[in-house]
Amino acid sequence: MTITTGIEKKAPVATGHGARVHLSRTAKYVLLVIFLVAVMMPVYVLVVTSLKPPADVNPATSWGLPVRWPWEPVAPGGPTGFDNWVIAWEALSGAIGRTFMLAIPAALISSFLGAMNGFVLSRWRFPRADWVFTFILFGMFIPYQAIMTPLVQMKTSLGLPSDISTLILVHIIYGLPICTLIFRNYYVGIPNELMEASRVDGAGMLRTFRSVVLPLSVPGFVVTIIWQFTSAWNDFLFALFLSNQRQGPVSLALNNLAQGAQLANYGAAMAGALLASLPTLVVYIVLGKYFIGGLMSGSVKS
């Protein structure tokens, strides 16, 4: 017979452990806020400077907010902060369109060719396959500066034009090593049973790649397309050597805006920098989580 007193003892609450967890979480958020502020400081300077008319731009007060509304001129009929954005758009709009014509084909074509390379190198064990893969990877470690002189000489010898078409070709070739690496590591993790089932059904290598492998390759394509799009959009060195101001991408036009006739108008240069960075910023905001997921899907493969 059990006698109950009606008074039950409760287990002691681990207040010390809970306090440590709360303190650790608070410290993490504080560090994240500090990092966020450090990263956003240049963006803040760009935005506030782009909204100031030329007379109000001063490096000593670059951290300060505009002293007047962006639509308010310093003097009647004078320039306003919004005029900076008009100047920047007029200087960069054509180049932004040309850069889309460069970045989109370069990203798509290099990603598709990299997928084909990665599939062959991961599933077709031909003689010296590892050597071929190693030689392809060498292209990732060759700096741009080391190939500029022979690249310009080859362009001149072949008679290639100094415009976007040449830059597309160069970015496709230079992007193949990283795209091949990403897809090769990704395809190694595809179960062999899928390949065997496709072979039993009578499918050859090309049909297997088209019908079985490509539908499973979306994470890899997201990674390579974002990577290649960003690389082509932000490129300046290839554009400087292989194109010209009138037919080049936005990086050249932005450089001309910052160092040309508008040298005294820092606000227009800052507005131009923001306009030029918007497409890549939107790409990472919209597809950022898929980019990280695609990287992680291939990070554990070997």
NULOBA-846507 format. One line per 2 residues: number of its first residue (from 1); their letters; for each residue x, y, z of C-alpha. Coordinates in pm, 1 decimal. Example, Ala and Ser with C-alpha at 12.3 -4.5 7.8 and 13.67 -1.06 7.14 Angstrom:
BEGIN
1> AS> 1230.0:-450.0:780.0 ~ 1367.0:-106.0:714.0
// end
This chain:
BEGIN
1> MT> 0.0:0.0:0.0 ~ 140.3:340.8:-106.8
3> IT> 65.0:645.7:98.3 ~ 66.4:977.0:-86.9
5> TG> 95.8:1300.9:98.7 ~ -55.1:1514.0:-177.1
7> IE> 265.5:1710.3:-208.3 ~ 474.9:1622.2:-513.0
9> KK> 833.1:1731.6:-543.2 ~ 918.5:1901.6:-868.4
11> AP> 1249.6:1856.1:-1043.6 ~ 1477.4:2155.5:-1004.3
13> VA> 1485.1:2386.3:-1303.9 ~ 1822.4:2416.2:-1468.3
15> TG> 1823.6:2794.5:-1454.0 ~ 2198.0:2813.7:-1499.8
17> HG> 2191.6:2616.0:-1826.0 ~ 1897.7:2818.4:-1960.1
19> AR> 2076.2:3142.5:-1882.7 ~ 2387.9:3026.3:-2066.0
21> VH> 2185.1:2926.6:-2370.6 ~ 2011.3:3263.9:-2372.9
23> LS> 2343.4:3446.9:-2335.1 ~ 2498.8:3245.9:-2617.3
25> RT> 2205.5:3320.0:-2846.3 ~ 2221.4:3689.0:-2760.7
27> AK> 2595.2:3697.5:-2837.1 ~ 2534.2:3535.7:-3176.3
29> YV> 2274.1:3795.9:-3267.6 ~ 2501.1:4078.1:-3154.3
31> LL> 2783.4:3945.1:-3372.4 ~ 2546.0:3909.3:-3668.3
33> VI> 2431.4:4269.2:-3625.1 ~ 2793.7:4388.2:-3609.6
35> FL> 2880.5:4198.3:-3927.7 ~ 2567.8:4331.4:-4098.7
37> VA> 2656.5:4690.8:-4008.9 ~ 3014.6:4642.1:-4134.1
39> VM> 2891.2:4500.3:-4466.0 ~ 2621.0:4763.5:-4515.1
41> MP> 2836.5:5068.1:-4438.6 ~ 2966.8:5101.5:-4797.1
43> VY> 2612.8:5060.8:-4930.4 ~ 2494.4:5335.1:-4695.2
45> VL> 2764.2:5572.3:-4822.1 ~ 2670.6:5491.7:-5182.9
47> VV> 2302.4:5560.6:-5124.8 ~ 2335.8:5886.3:-4928.8
49> TS> 2600.8:6024.3:-5165.8 ~ 2390.0:5942.0:-5470.7
51> LK> 2106.4:6152.4:-5326.1 ~ 2319.5:6464.1:-5275.0
53> PP> 2362.3:6733.3:-5540.7 ~ 2724.5:6799.4:-5643.9
55> AD> 2752.3:7109.6:-5424.1 ~ 2670.0:6906.9:-5111.0
57> VN> 2913.4:6619.8:-5174.3 ~ 3213.3:6641.2:-4944.4
59> PA> 3440.6:6351.1:-4843.5 ~ 3458.7:6493.4:-4493.3
61> TS> 3080.0:6461.0:-4453.2 ~ 3022.7:6148.0:-4660.2
63> WG> 2863.7:5973.0:-4361.5 ~ 2608.9:6248.5:-4311.8
65> LP> 2255.9:6234.0:-4444.4 ~ 2158.5:6474.6:-4724.2
67> VR> 2096.6:6825.7:-4588.5 ~ 1811.5:6878.0:-4835.1
69> WP> 1549.1:6661.4:-5002.5 ~ 1671.4:6476.1:-5315.8
71> WE> 1436.1:6679.8:-5536.5 ~ 1540.3:7012.4:-5378.4
73> PV> 1812.9:7202.4:-5572.7 ~ 2088.7:7398.6:-5404.1
75> AP> 1989.3:7701.2:-5609.0 ~ 1681.6:7766.6:-5821.9
77> GG> 1717.4:7570.3:-6142.4 ~ 2028.3:7391.1:-6018.6
79> PT> 2095.8:7016.4:-6006.3 ~ 1925.7:6794.0:-5748.9
81> GF> 2008.4:6460.1:-5594.7 ~ 1770.7:6283.3:-5832.6
83> DN> 1964.7:6424.8:-6126.8 ~ 2250.3:6192.9:-6029.7
85> WV> 2033.5:5893.2:-6106.5 ~ 1919.5:6042.9:-6437.4
87> IA> 2281.6:6102.6:-6541.3 ~ 2383.0:5752.6:-6433.0
89> WE> 2094.7:5587.8:-6618.1 ~ 2163.7:5779.2:-6938.8
91> AL> 2530.4:5677.6:-6919.9 ~ 2473.8:5311.4:-6830.4
93> SG> 2139.3:5200.4:-6976.2 ~ 2282.5:5084.8:-7309.4
95> AI> 2574.9:4909.0:-7142.4 ~ 2342.4:4734.3:-6896.5
97> GR> 2147.3:4587.9:-7188.6 ~ 2470.3:4470.5:-7353.9
99> TF> 2584.6:4313.3:-7028.0 ~ 2263.4:4110.2:-7007.1
101> ML> 2336.3:3993.9:-7362.6 ~ 2679.5:3886.3:-7235.9
103> AI> 2605.9:3734.8:-6896.3 ~ 2297.7:3526.8:-6978.9
105> PA> 2435.5:3331.5:-7279.2 ~ 2776.2:3290.6:-7116.0
107> AL> 2619.0:3148.5:-6799.7 ~ 2378.0:2914.4:-6978.2
109> IS> 2620.8:2778.0:-7238.9 ~ 2912.5:2726.8:-6999.0
111> SF> 2679.6:2557.1:-6749.2 ~ 2543.8:2317.2:-7011.5
113> LG> 2888.9:2232.3:-7147.1 ~ 3014.8:2188.0:-6790.8
115> AM> 2726.4:1950.1:-6721.7 ~ 2820.8:1740.0:-7023.1
117> NG> 3186.7:1734.4:-6919.7 ~ 3098.3:1647.0:-6561.8
119> FV> 2872.2:1362.1:-6670.1 ~ 3134.1:1208.2:-6898.0
121> LS> 3414.0:1242.4:-6642.2 ~ 3205.5:1094.4:-6360.4
123> RW> 3041.7:805.2:-6548.5 ~ 3267.2:712.3:-6838.7
125> RF> 3594.5:568.7:-6716.1 ~ 3799.7:602.0:-7031.0
127> PR> 4182.3:576.7:-7019.9 ~ 4350.9:870.5:-6844.4
129> AD> 4015.0:1016.8:-6740.8 ~ 4164.0:1151.5:-6416.9
131> WV> 4441.9:1319.9:-6612.1 ~ 4192.8:1490.7:-6839.7
133> FT> 3996.5:1612.7:-6538.1 ~ 4315.4:1745.2:-6377.8
135> FI> 4415.5:1932.5:-6693.9 ~ 4069.5:2090.1:-6714.2
137> LF> 4100.3:2206.0:-6353.9 ~ 4427.0:2383.2:-6432.3
139> GM> 4216.5:2653.0:-6596.6 ~ 4074.2:2750.6:-6257.5
141> FI> 4417.1:2844.7:-6123.7 ~ 4543.2:3052.1:-6416.9
143> PY> 4501.8:3421.9:-6326.2 ~ 4343.8:3652.0:-6579.0
145> QA> 4651.2:3875.9:-6589.6 ~ 4875.6:3589.2:-6702.3
147> IM> 4682.6:3525.3:-7024.1 ~ 4592.5:3877.7:-7133.3
149> TP> 4881.4:3927.2:-7375.5 ~ 4843.3:3593.5:-7562.2
151> LV> 4465.1:3630.5:-7550.7 ~ 4475.4:3971.1:-7717.8
153> QM> 4724.2:3838.8:-7974.8 ~ 4496.7:3544.1:-8053.1
155> KT> 4194.6:3774.8:-8083.1 ~ 4384.6:3993.5:-8328.0
157> SL> 4508.3:3693.7:-8528.9 ~ 4159.5:3547.4:-8560.4
159> GL> 4005.4:3883.7:-8645.5 ~ 3749.6:3869.1:-8364.4
161> PS> 3548.3:4187.2:-8307.3 ~ 3591.7:4406.0:-7999.7
163> DI> 3239.4:4359.3:-7872.0 ~ 3013.2:4139.4:-7661.0
165> ST> 3039.4:3833.3:-7886.6 ~ 3410.7:3796.1:-7813.5
167> LI> 3350.7:3836.0:-7440.4 ~ 3082.6:3565.1:-7452.0
169> LV> 3328.0:3322.0:-7607.9 ~ 3600.0:3404.7:-7354.4
171> HI> 3370.4:3370.0:-7052.9 ~ 3234.9:3038.0:-7179.7
173> IY> 3586.2:2896.9:-7214.5 ~ 3715.1:3041.4:-6889.1
175> GL> 3405.6:2922.0:-6700.5 ~ 3425.8:2560.0:-6818.1
177> PI> 3671.0:2438.7:-6546.7 ~ 3461.0:2550.1:-6248.1
179> CT> 3137.7:2430.1:-6410.9 ~ 3296.0:2092.9:-6490.4
181> LI> 3418.1:2056.2:-6132.5 ~ 3078.7:2137.5:-5981.2
183> FR> 2886.2:1900.7:-6208.2 ~ 3142.1:1621.9:-6186.4
185> NY> 3121.5:1623.6:-5806.3 ~ 2743.1:1643.5:-5824.1
187> YV> 2702.5:1352.7:-6067.3 ~ 2926.6:1123.7:-5865.4
189> GI> 2648.3:1109.4:-5607.7 ~ 2377.1:994.0:-5848.1
191> PN> 2292.3:629.2:-5766.0 ~ 2433.9:375.5:-6007.6
193> EL> 2096.6:199.0:-6010.0 ~ 1950.8:483.5:-6218.8
195> ME> 2225.1:446.7:-6474.7 ~ 2181.3:68.3:-6485.1
197> AS> 1804.4:97.5:-6524.6 ~ 1848.7:338.6:-6812.7
199> RV> 2099.2:105.0:-6978.2 ~ 1860.8:-190.4:-6940.2
201> DG> 1590.7:13.9:-7113.3 ~ 1822.7:49.8:-7409.7
203> AG> 1924.2:412.1:-7357.2 ~ 2269.4:520.2:-7466.2
205> ML> 2489.0:776.8:-7297.3 ~ 2332.3:1081.4:-7463.5
207> RT> 1977.7:965.0:-7399.7 ~ 2061.1:883.2:-7038.8
209> FR> 2208.5:1228.7:-6994.4 ~ 1905.7:1396.0:-7152.6
211> SV> 1627.7:1189.7:-6994.5 ~ 1768.5:1084.5:-6657.2
213> VL> 2055.6:1309.5:-6553.6 ~ 1944.1:1653.9:-6669.9
215> PL> 1616.2:1650.0:-6471.9 ~ 1822.2:1578.5:-6158.0
217> SV> 2071.7:1857.0:-6231.1 ~ 1870.7:2161.7:-6125.8
219> PG> 2075.7:2230.8:-5807.2 ~ 2398.7:2214.1:-6004.5
221> FV> 2265.3:2445.2:-6276.2 ~ 2151.0:2698.2:-6016.6
223> VT> 2502.1:2713.1:-5870.4 ~ 2687.0:2738.7:-6201.7
225> II> 2445.8:2985.4:-6360.7 ~ 2460.6:3222.1:-6063.0
227> WQ> 2838.8:3187.4:-6047.4 ~ 2892.0:3247.1:-6418.1
229> FT> 2634.3:3525.7:-6441.4 ~ 2803.7:3712.2:-6156.9
231> SA> 3152.4:3657.1:-6299.4 ~ 3054.0:3783.4:-6644.5
233> WN> 2858.3:4078.3:-6507.4 ~ 3135.6:4198.4:-6275.3
235> DF> 3424.4:4136.0:-6514.5 ~ 3639.0:4436.0:-6597.0
237> LF> 3975.4:4302.0:-6713.0 ~ 3848.9:4095.9:-7007.6
239> AL> 3617.2:4382.3:-7104.4 ~ 3901.7:4633.0:-7092.5
241> FL> 4130.1:4431.2:-7321.1 ~ 3879.2:4267.1:-7554.5
243> SN> 3607.9:4529.8:-7608.3 ~ 3571.0:4906.1:-7618.3
245> QR> 3373.1:5184.0:-7452.8 ~ 3101.1:5196.6:-7719.6
247> QG> 3038.7:4821.6:-7741.1 ~ 3156.5:4700.4:-7400.1
249> PV> 2969.4:4592.1:-7086.2 ~ 2855.9:4800.4:-6791.7
251> SL> 3187.6:4775.7:-6606.9 ~ 3357.2:4984.8:-6877.1
253> AL> 3070.9:5234.7:-6888.7 ~ 3082.1:5271.5:-6510.6
255> NN> 3455.2:5331.7:-6522.8 ~ 3399.7:5599.8:-6786.8
257> LA> 3127.4:5760.7:-6575.2 ~ 3351.3:5774.0:-6270.7
259> QG> 3662.2:5903.3:-6448.9 ~ 3528.2:6090.6:-6748.1
261> AQ> 3338.9:6414.0:-6783.8 ~ 3144.2:6354.8:-6463.9
263> LA> 3456.8:6333.2:-6246.7 ~ 3338.4:6614.7:-6020.6
265> NY> 2995.4:6456.3:-5976.7 ~ 3058.6:6182.6:-5722.7
267> GA> 2685.7:6146.0:-5667.8 ~ 2633.2:6030.2:-6026.4
269> AM> 2920.6:5782.7:-5993.0 ~ 2766.5:5640.5:-5674.7
271> AG> 2424.4:5613.8:-5839.3 ~ 2588.3:5436.8:-6132.8
273> AL> 2758.1:5189.7:-5900.7 ~ 2423.6:5108.2:-5742.3
275> LA> 2255.3:5063.6:-6081.5 ~ 2534.4:4837.4:-6203.8
277> SL> 2515.1:4617.5:-5895.0 ~ 2135.7:4578.8:-5885.9
279> PT> 2105.1:4279.4:-6124.3 ~ 2351.9:4060.7:-5933.5
281> LV> 2197.7:4171.5:-5605.1 ~ 1851.3:4068.1:-5725.8
283> VY> 1985.6:3733.6:-5848.8 ~ 2134.7:3652.7:-5509.4
285> IV> 1825.9:3769.9:-5318.9 ~ 1591.1:3559.4:-5533.4
287> LG> 1811.6:3251.7:-5579.0 ~ 2044.7:3275.8:-5280.3
289> KY> 1892.2:2987.0:-5085.6 ~ 1904.0:2763.8:-5393.0
291> FI> 2267.4:2862.6:-5446.6 ~ 2364.0:2749.9:-5095.1
293> GG> 2156.4:2433.9:-5129.5 ~ 2324.8:2350.6:-5458.5
295> LM> 2669.0:2400.4:-5310.6 ~ 2585.6:2175.0:-5016.4
297> SG> 2441.4:1905.7:-5243.4 ~ 2780.6:1865.1:-5406.7
299> SV> 3005.1:1935.9:-5110.3 ~ 2995.0:1582.2:-4969.0
301> KS> 3060.2:1411.7:-5300.4 ~ 3404.0:1292.7:-5401.3
// end
